[in-house]
Amino acid sequence: MSTTCDQLTDELSLIVEGDRAAIDRHADHPAGCDACRDARHEATQLARLVAATGSDFVPSKDLEAR
């Protein structure tokens, strides 16, 4: 059975998280589907941005005292 766009979309979060089984199940489909390849790329980029959110936050020196 070939992977459909809906099946890939349903497991996109697993693929972005690096779940080996999900990646293996859907490895061939994005090679021939621009929409799914783009969705995987965009989801991966978004996950990186979300993970980095707040990484530059520096609390004020008197935060604990306040």
C-alpha distances in whole Angstrom, upper triangle without the diagonal:
4,7,9,13,13,11,13,16,16,16,18,21,20,19,22,24,22,20,18,15,14,15,13,10,11,13,11,11,15,16,15,16,20,19,17,19,22,21,20,24,26,25,26,29,30,29,31,34,34,34,37,39,42,42,46,47,51,53,56,59,60,57,58,61,60
4,6,10,11,10,10,14,14,14,16,19,18,17,20,22,20,19,17,15,13,14,12,9,8,10,8,7,11,12,12,12,16,16,14,15,19,18,17,20,23,22,23,26,27,26,29,31,31,32,35,36,40,40,43,45,48,50,54,57,58,55,56,60,59
4,7,8,6,7,10,11,11,12,16,15,13,17,19,18,16,16,13,11,11,11,7,6,9,8,6,9,11,11,10,14,13,11,13,16,15,14,17,19,18,19,23,23,23,25,28,28,29,31,33,36,37,40,42,45,47,51,53,55,52,53,56,55
4,5,5,6,9,10,11,12,16,16,14,17,20,19,18,18,16,13,14,14,11,9,11,10,7,10,12,11,9,13,11,9,12,15,13,14,17,18,18,19,22,23,23,25,27,27,29,31,32,36,37,39,41,45,47,50,53,54,51,52,56,55
4,5,5,6,9,10,10,14,15,13,15,18,18,18,18,17,14,14,15,12,10,12,12,8,9,12,11,8,10,8,6,10,12,10,11,14,15,15,17,19,19,20,23,24,24,26,29,29,33,34,37,38,42,44,47,50,52,48,50,53,52
4,5,5,6,9,10,13,14,14,16,18,19,18,19,17,13,15,16,13,11,14,14,11,12,15,15,12,14,11,9,13,14,12,13,16,16,15,18,20,20,20,23,25,24,26,29,29,33,34,37,38,42,43,47,50,51,47,49,52,51
4,5,5,7,9,12,12,11,14,16,16,15,16,13,10,12,13,10,8,12,13,10,12,15,15,13,15,13,10,13,15,13,13,16,17,15,17,20,20,20,23,25,24,25,28,29,33,34,37,38,42,43,47,49,51,47,48,52,50
4,5,5,6,9,10,9,11,13,14,13,14,12,9,9,11,9,6,10,11,8,9,12,13,11,13,11,7,10,12,10,9,13,14,12,14,17,17,17,20,22,21,22,25,27,30,31,34,35,39,41,44,47,48,45,46,50,49
4,5,5,8,10,9,11,13,15,14,16,15,11,12,14,12,10,13,14,11,11,15,15,12,13,10,8,11,11,8,9,12,12,10,13,16,15,15,18,20,19,21,24,24,28,29,32,33,37,38,42,45,46,43,44,47,46
4,6,8,9,10,12,13,15,13,15,14,10,12,15,12,11,14,16,14,14,18,18,16,17,14,11,14,15,12,12,15,15,13,15,18,17,16,20,21,20,21,25,25,29,30,33,34,37,39,42,45,46,43,43,47,46
4,6,5,6,9,10,11,9,12,10,7,9,11,10,9,12,14,13,13,17,18,16,17,15,11,13,15,12,10,14,14,11,13,16,16,14,18,20,19,19,23,24,27,28,31,32,36,37,41,43,45,41,42,46,45
4,5,5,6,9,10,10,12,12,8,9,12,11,10,12,14,12,11,15,16,14,15,13,9,11,11,8,7,10,11,8,9,13,12,11,14,16,16,17,20,21,24,25,28,30,33,35,38,41,43,39,40,44,43
4,5,5,6,9,9,12,13,9,10,14,14,12,14,17,16,15,18,20,18,18,16,13,14,14,11,9,12,11,8,9,12,11,9,13,15,13,14,17,18,22,22,25,27,30,32,35,38,39,36,37,40,39
4,5,5,6,5,9,9,6,8,11,11,11,13,16,15,15,18,20,19,19,18,14,15,16,13,11,13,14,11,11,14,14,12,14,17,16,16,19,21,24,24,27,29,32,33,37,39,41,38,38,42,41
4,5,5,6,8,9,6,5,9,10,9,10,13,13,12,15,17,16,16,15,12,12,13,11,8,11,12,9,9,13,13,11,14,17,16,16,19,21,24,24,27,29,32,34,38,40,42,39,40,44,43
4,5,8,10,12,9,9,12,13,12,12,16,15,13,16,19,17,17,16,12,12,12,10,7,9,10,7,6,9,10,8,10,13,13,12,15,17,21,20,24,26,29,31,35,37,39,36,37,40,40
4,6,9,11,10,10,13,14,14,14,18,18,17,19,22,21,21,19,16,16,16,14,11,12,13,10,8,12,12,9,10,14,13,12,15,17,20,20,23,25,28,30,33,35,37,34,35,39,38
4,6,9,8,7,10,12,12,12,16,16,15,18,21,20,20,20,16,15,17,15,12,13,15,12,10,13,14,12,13,16,16,15,17,20,23,22,25,27,30,32,36,38,40,37,38,41,41
4,6,5,6,9,10,11,12,16,16,16,18,21,20,21,21,17,17,19,17,13,16,17,14,13,17,17,14,16,19,19,17,21,23,26,25,29,30,33,35,39,40,42,39,39,43,43
4,6,5,6,9,10,10,14,15,16,17,20,20,22,21,18,17,20,18,15,17,19,17,15,19,20,17,19,22,22,20,23,26,29,28,31,33,36,38,42,43,45,42,43,46,46
4,5,5,6,9,10,13,14,16,17,20,20,22,21,18,18,20,19,16,18,21,18,17,21,22,19,21,24,24,23,26,28,31,31,34,36,39,40,44,46,48,45,45,49,48
4,5,5,6,8,12,12,13,15,17,17,19,18,14,15,17,15,12,15,17,15,15,18,19,17,19,22,22,21,24,26,29,29,33,34,37,39,43,45,47,44,44,48,47
4,6,5,6,9,10,11,13,15,15,17,17,13,13,15,14,11,13,16,14,13,17,18,16,18,21,21,21,24,26,29,28,32,34,37,39,43,45,47,44,44,48,48
4,5,5,8,10,12,13,15,16,18,19,15,15,18,17,14,17,19,18,17,20,22,20,22,25,25,24,27,30,33,32,35,37,40,42,46,48,50,47,48,52,51
4,6,8,9,11,13,15,15,18,17,14,15,18,16,14,17,20,18,18,21,22,21,23,26,26,26,29,31,34,34,37,39,42,44,48,50,51,48,49,53,52
4,6,6,7,10,11,11,14,14,10,11,14,13,11,14,16,15,15,19,20,19,21,24,24,24,27,29,32,32,35,37,41,43,46,49,51,48,48,52,51
4,6,7,8,10,11,13,14,11,10,14,14,11,14,17,16,15,18,20,20,21,24,25,24,27,29,33,32,35,37,41,43,47,49,51,48,49,53,52
4,6,6,8,9,12,14,11,10,14,15,13,15,18,18,18,21,23,22,24,26,27,28,30,32,36,35,38,40,44,46,50,52,54,51,52,56,55
4,5,6,6,9,10,8,8,12,12,11,14,16,16,17,20,21,21,23,25,26,27,29,31,35,35,37,40,43,45,49,51,53,50,52,55,54
4,5,5,7,8,5,5,8,9,8,10,13,13,14,16,18,19,20,22,24,24,26,28,32,32,34,37,40,43,46,49,51,48,49,53,52
4,6,8,10,9,7,11,12,11,12,15,16,16,18,21,21,22,25,26,27,29,31,34,34,36,39,42,45,48,51,53,51,52,56,55
4,7,9,9,8,11,13,13,14,17,18,19,21,23,24,25,27,28,29,31,33,37,36,39,41,45,47,51,53,56,53,54,58,57
4,6,6,6,9,10,11,12,14,15,17,18,20,21,23,25,26,27,29,31,34,34,37,39,43,45,48,51,53,50,52,55,54
4,6,5,6,8,10,10,12,14,15,16,18,20,21,22,24,26,27,28,32,32,34,37,40,43,46,49,51,48,50,54,52
4,6,5,6,9,10,10,12,14,15,16,18,20,21,22,24,26,27,30,31,33,35,39,41,45,48,49,47,48,52,50
4,5,5,6,8,10,10,12,14,15,16,18,20,21,22,24,26,29,30,32,34,38,40,44,46,48,45,47,50,49
4,5,5,6,9,10,11,12,14,15,17,19,20,21,23,25,28,28,31,33,37,39,43,45,47,45,46,50,49
4,5,5,6,8,10,11,12,14,15,16,18,20,21,22,26,27,29,31,35,37,40,43,45,43,44,48,46
4,5,5,6,8,10,10,12,14,15,16,18,20,21,25,25,28,30,33,36,39,42,44,41,42,46,44
4,6,5,6,9,10,11,12,14,15,16,19,20,24,24,27,29,32,35,38,41,43,40,41,45,44
4,6,5,6,9,10,11,12,14,15,17,19,22,22,24,27,30,33,36,39,41,39,40,44,43
4,5,5,6,9,10,11,12,14,15,16,20,21,23,25,29,31,34,37,39,37,38,42,40
4,5,5,6,9,10,10,12,14,15,19,20,22,24,28,30,33,36,38,35,37,40,39
4,5,5,6,9,10,11,13,15,18,18,21,23,26,29,32,35,37,34,36,39,38
4,5,5,6,9,10,11,13,16,16,18,21,24,27,30,33,35,33,34,38,37
4,5,5,6,8,10,11,14,15,17,19,23,25,29,31,33,31,32,36,34
4,5,5,6,9,10,14,14,17,19,22,24,28,30,32,29,31,34,33
4,6,5,6,9,12,12,14,17,20,23,26,29,31,28,30,33,33
4,5,5,6,10,10,12,15,18,21,24,27,29,26,28,32,31
4,5,5,9,10,13,14,18,20,23,26,27,25,26,30,29
4,6,8,8,12,13,17,19,22,25,27,24,25,29,28
4,6,5,8,10,14,16,20,22,25,22,24,27,27
4,6,8,9,13,15,18,21,23,20,22,25,24
4,5,5,9,11,14,17,19,16,19,22,21
4,6,9,11,15,17,19,17,19,23,22
4,6,10,13,15,18,16,19,22,21
4,6,10,12,15,13,15,18,17
4,6,9,12,10,13,15,15
4,6,8,7,9,12,12
4,5,5,9,10,10
4,6,8,9,10
4,6,5,6
4,6,5
4,5
4
